[in-house]
Amino acid sequence: MGSRGHTLALTLLVVHLLLLTCSSHCSLVKVNKGLKVKRGQSAFLQEGDLQFHIPVQKDACKVEVVLNEPITQRVGKLVPQVFDCHYLSDEVKYVHNGCPLLKEDTIKLRLYRFTETETYMEVFTLHVDIIAPECNIIKMGPKSLHVSEFYGLSDAIDGNMVSFHYEKKSNLECTIHLSHQESHLPAHGQLVTGDPERATKRGDEPESFIYLRQQLDNKARALCKSEDCLKGLKLVTFTKVPCEDFLLIGIKYQHIDPPSPDVDYIAIRLDLKDTRSGSIYQSEQAWVPVQIAGAMPNQPPKPSFMSMFILEVDQFILTPLSTATLDAEDEETPKQLLVFNITKHPEEGFITHLSDHTRPVSSFTWLDLNDMLIAYHPPNSSHSQRRNYEVEVEVHDFFFEKSPSITMHTSVRNADTNAPRVSWNMGMVTCSDCW
């Protein structure tokens, strides 16, 4: 009987130790099923989609959406940025921006658990599946927008190209929103109204001259920065218009930026507003395609031949990267919209953003690279010899084409000094808006 009691006591002790170890080292994420959202629409995160090993009454717990990873949330956003682990069924939602190019997205999240004595932090990702909607308000018509040549003009947008299907009620107000500043679309054109002046024959000049002068006029209009030289056209400057008017006022796409891919897009958002309560009854987003004749399909970015792809680092010294170290270029996408995704991290040390140099990042923008906000954090261990590491990245353009893998070589010099050096400085973990 004593032997049996001794065995039971040992078993309970082992289980207790395992529970203590798991509380500090095991994942706090209990369920992570991901999220399904219809293209152009939104979906709320339900209780069964994401759960944690944290009782409601025991500890405070918050989830934060990581915003400085541009390879995540590429075609949508999870809102709000900070929410409680035990969220309500109508509190957290993913809003898709209508992009038809990707069928999935990823959200990087940071989980904080606050106990009376410690703060636990865990990083994880939430997968988003984007599915085609069975029933949607914005529908593409049988006819598509088409530009016959570079610097050309499309036909006016009408009900044959896009239509809106919703139940007409006296208390529902339908509005279309256009936001080039937010979406960067169209990427290679602009929206205009009106009819351009046509080149006319001068004397006995050949017919071919008229066509050449018309092409020159089209180019001059496309490069024009004010309405004074648009010659019959007017720039669309409004950002909101009633749905019926959107299809009647003669909005056209003007191509202004070759070389460009053979497809560009116009981003629109439709809001159905309840005039009695002032709330949005339903909202949907879409990208309206524009076919550009004579253009090539979108090409992937390429490494820049001006960069060295070698980074020299002193031991223990946080070293920023620059475009002289790593760079890429793309004929169709402005550099400031390129995204670098790290596919192979260094064996020791990590790539970080200087907004928080204590945490590694897995992606960054060209803008941050150009501003020298991306750095290599070398390992905190001392070595007597030089050490070499490899970092591999892929560069993604605005329409999600990616480059071949680019290798950057990192060489860490040993410190030839007896002076004291700071080898470990991880700062303090804080969570904004978590209390």
N, C-alpha and C positions, 0 to 999 in steps of 0.2 A: 504493500500500500504506500510505503514511504517512497519507494522507487518510482511509482506511478505519479505521485504528487510532485516529486522532483522533476520528472520529465515534463509534466504540465507547466510547472513554473518556468522551466527553460524555454518551452514553446512560446508561452506568453511574453517572456522577455525578448525573444527574437522578433516576434510580431510587433511589439512595442518599438523596438529599435528600427525595424523596417518602416514603420509608420512615421517615426521622427525623421528618418533619412528622406523619405518620400516627400514629406511636407516641405523640405527645403530644396530638394534636387529634382523631384519628378515634375512633369508638366502640370501646370494648373489648369490647362485646357481639357475639359472632359469630353465635349462633343464639338466637332467642327465639320459640319456637313456642307458648308459653302452656301451659295445663294444662286438662285435662278431668276433672271430678269428678262423681260421681253424687250427687244430692241426699240429704243426711243422712249421707253417707259420707265417706271420706277417700281421697286419692290421693297417691302419692309422686312427687316430681319426678325424672324419669329423665334420663340423660346427654344424650339427644338433644333434650330440651325446652329446655335453657338451657346455652349454651356461651360461652366467652370466648376472646379472642385473647391468651391468656397461657399459655405452656408450663408444664407441671407442675413442672419442675425449675428454672425461671428465677427467678421472683419470687414472693413471698408475696402471696396474694390472698384477700380475704374479702368476703362479701356480708352486708349488714345490712338487716333489715326495718324500714322507717320506720313508727313507731308513732303519731306525732302528726299523722296525716292521716286524720281520721274518715270522709272520703268513700271511703276504701279499706278493704278487709277488712270489708265491711259484713255479710256473712253467713257468715264463716268466718275462719280464721286460718292463716297459714303459720308452721310451727315447725320448728327453733328460730329464735330471733330473729337469731342470727349463725351463719353456716356458711361452710365453705370453698368456694372457686370450683370446685374439683374434688371435689364432694360424691359420696358413695356413693349407690347406687340405693335404699337403705332409710333414708336419713338425713334428708331434707327432705320434709315432707308438708303438704298443705293439708287442713284439717278443716272440713267444711261443717256448719253448725248446724241444718240441716233446714228452713230457711225456704223456703216455696213461692212467694214473691212475686217473686224476682229470678232471672233466667236467666244472669246473669253477675256477675263480681266483678273487682276490680282490686287488685293488690298493688304498693305503691311500694317499690322496692329501691334501696339505695345500695351501689355497688361500690367497693372500695378495692384499689388495686394498690400494693404497697410494693417499691420498688427500693432499691439501696444509697444513692442520693442524694436520691430524691424519693418523694412519695406522690401518686398519681393517684386522683381520685375522680370517679365518674360516677353520675348518678341515672337510673333507667329504671323502667318498669312491666312487670309480668307479668299477662297477661290470663287469667282463669279462666272457662271455659264450664261452666255447671251444667246437667247433663242428667238427665232422669228415669230412675230405676233400672229395669232390666228385672226384677231379682229383689232384693227387699228383705225384711228381717225384720219391720219395722213396716208393717202394712197398715191403711188406713182401711176401715171396714165400710160396709154399705149405709145405716146409720142414723147421723145426725150429732147432736152435742150441740146443744140448742136451748133458749134462754131466751125465754119467752113475753112478758115485759115488763121494763121497767127495774126494778132491784132484785130481779129474779126469780131462780129456782133451776132448774137443769137437772135432767134425769134422771141417775141414777148411771151412771158410765162402766162399760161392760161389753163383752163380746166382739162385740156387734153394731156398736159404734162404732169399736173399734180391736182389732186382734189381732196376735199375735206368731208368726211362722213360722220355726222353726229346728229343726235335728235334735236331738232329745232324747237326751242322753248322760249317763251317771252322773257324769262328771267335769266337766260344764258347768253353771255356775251363772248363771242369768239374773236380772238386776237392773235395775229402772227407777229413774232418778235425776230428781228434780225440783229445779230451782234458780231460784227467782224472782229472787234477788239478782243472778245472773249474766245471765239472759236478759231480765229485766223483764217476764216473761210469767207469768200473764195480765196484760195491761196495764190492763184495766178491771174485773177481778173477782178473786175469791180462791177457793181450793179448800177445801171443807168436807165433812164427813160428818155423818150423822144425818138426822133428819126434824124440820122446824120445827113449832112449836105452831100449830094452826089456830084461827082466830077462830071462836067459836060464837055462836049467836043469843042475844040478851038480851031476854027478855020478848017483847013483840009488835013489836019493831023491824022495819022493812022488810028484805027480803033484800039490797037494794042497800047497806045500812049495813054488813052483814057484809063485803062485798067491799071497801068503803072502809077499814074497820078492818084488813083483811088487808093491803091495800096499805101502810098506815101502819106495820104491824108489820114488813113486809118491808123498808121503808126504814130503820126503826130498827135492824133486825138488820144491814143492809148498812153502816150508818154506825158500828156498834158496834166498839170497839177492843179488847174483851176478851170472853172466853167467857161472862162473867156475864150479858150481855144478848143473847146469840145465841139463847136460847130454844129449846133442842133441838138446835142445830147445834154442831159442834166444828170448829175450824180445823185444817187439815192442816199440821202443823209438821214432819213427817219429810221428809227429802230423799232417802231410799233405801228401796225396798221390793221384795220378790221379784215377778217378772213376774206369776205366777198371782194373788198377793194384790192387785196393782194393779187387776185386773179384778173382784175379789170384795168388796172392803171398802167399796164404795159411795161412791166419790169423786164429788162434784158440783161444778159451777161455779156460784158465786153472783155475780151482777152487782152492782157497788157504786159505779160511777163514771160516771153520765151527765153530759154528752152523750158518747157513744162511737160509734165506727164500728159498722156492722151485723155485723162479724165480729171476734172476738177469738181468741186462740190459747193453748193450753197447750203449753209446751215440755217434751219428755221426751227422755231419753237412755237407750238400752238397751245394757247391757254383758253380753257373754257371757264369763265368766271361767273359765279352766281351773283347777280346784281343786288339781290336782297340782303345777302350776308356779307358780300364783298370778298368772299373766300374763293380760292381756285378749286373748282369742281373736278377738273381733270386737266392734265398737261401731257404733251407728247412732243418729242423732238425727231427730226429727220434730216438727212443729208440728201439734197436734190442733186443728182449727177449732171455734169455738163461734159458732153463729148467734144474733143478738140481734134479736128482733122489735121493730118500731117504731123502730129506729135508722136513721140515714141512712148512706149510703156514706161512707167516709173522705174528708174535705175537705182540700185543700192548705193549707199555712200562708199567712199574709198579712203584709204589712209592718205594723209597729206605727205607729199614727198619732201616738204620742208622740215618736218619734225625728225628728231634724232631717235625717239623711242627708247632712250636710255636715261635713267634717273640716278644721279650720284647722291648718296645720302651719308651724312656723318652719323656715327653710332649715337643712339638716344635722341637725335635731333629730328623733330617734326619738320618735314620738308614738303613745301607746296609743289604741285605740278603746274606746268605752264603749257601753252600751245607749242613751245619749242621742244617740249618733251613728248607730248602726245597731241595729235590733231587729226582731223578728218575733214573731208569736203564732199559736197553733193551738189550736182548741177541744178537740181530742181528745188531743193530745200535750203532756205537761209541758214547759215551756221548757227544762229542763236536758237534755232528750233531743233537742233540735233541732240540726241540723247545717247550717252555712253552706258552700256550695260556690262558689268564685270562678270565674265563667265568662268574665270579661274582666278581665285584670290591668291595672294602670296602665301608661301608656306609658313612664314613668320611675319609678324606685323600685320597691318591692315590699311586699306584706303579709307580715309575719313573726310568729312566735311568740317570746315573750320567753325561753323556755327555751333558744333559740339564735337570737339576733336577726341572725345573719349569713346565714341561709338563708331563702329565701322559702317560704311554704306556699300550698297551693291550696285548703285547707279548714280549718275550725275549728268547735269546739262553742260552743253558747250559754254554757255554763258558763265557758269560757275567756274569751269576750267579756265576760261579766258581771264576771269577776275582773280585767279589764283586762290580760290576758296576750297580747292580739292587738294588733299595732301596725303603723303605716305607716313604712317606712324610706325617707325621701326620697332623691332622687338626690344623688350626691356632687359634682355640678357646680354652680358658682355662676352665678346669673343676676341681672340688674339689675331685672327685673320679676317680678311675681307670675305663677305658673304654675298652671294648672288641669288636673286629670286626673279620669277617671271609672273607677270600679271597679264591676263588675256581679256580683251574687251571686244564687244560688238557695238557698232554704231547704228542707231535706228533713225531713219528720216521721218518727216512729218506724216507720211502715209504708211509708216510701219515697215518699210523695206529695211533689211539689215545688211550690214557689210560682212565680208569674210572676217574671221577672227584676226584681231590685231594684237601682237605681242609687245609688251613693254618690259624691258629688262631693268631691274632695280639692283643697284650695287651698294652695299652698306660697308663703308670704310670703318676699320677699327680705330678707336680713339687712342692716340699716342700721348697720353697725359696722366699724371697722377692726381690731378685736381678732382674734387668731389663732383659728381654729375647726378642730376635727377634722372632716375631710370624708371620711375613709376609715378604717374600723376593722372589718375582716372577721374578726378573731380568728384562732384556730388550728384546723385540722381535726383532730379526734381520732375514734377509733373504739373504743368500749368493747368489751372482750373480743376485740379483733382480734389480739392478739399471742399 
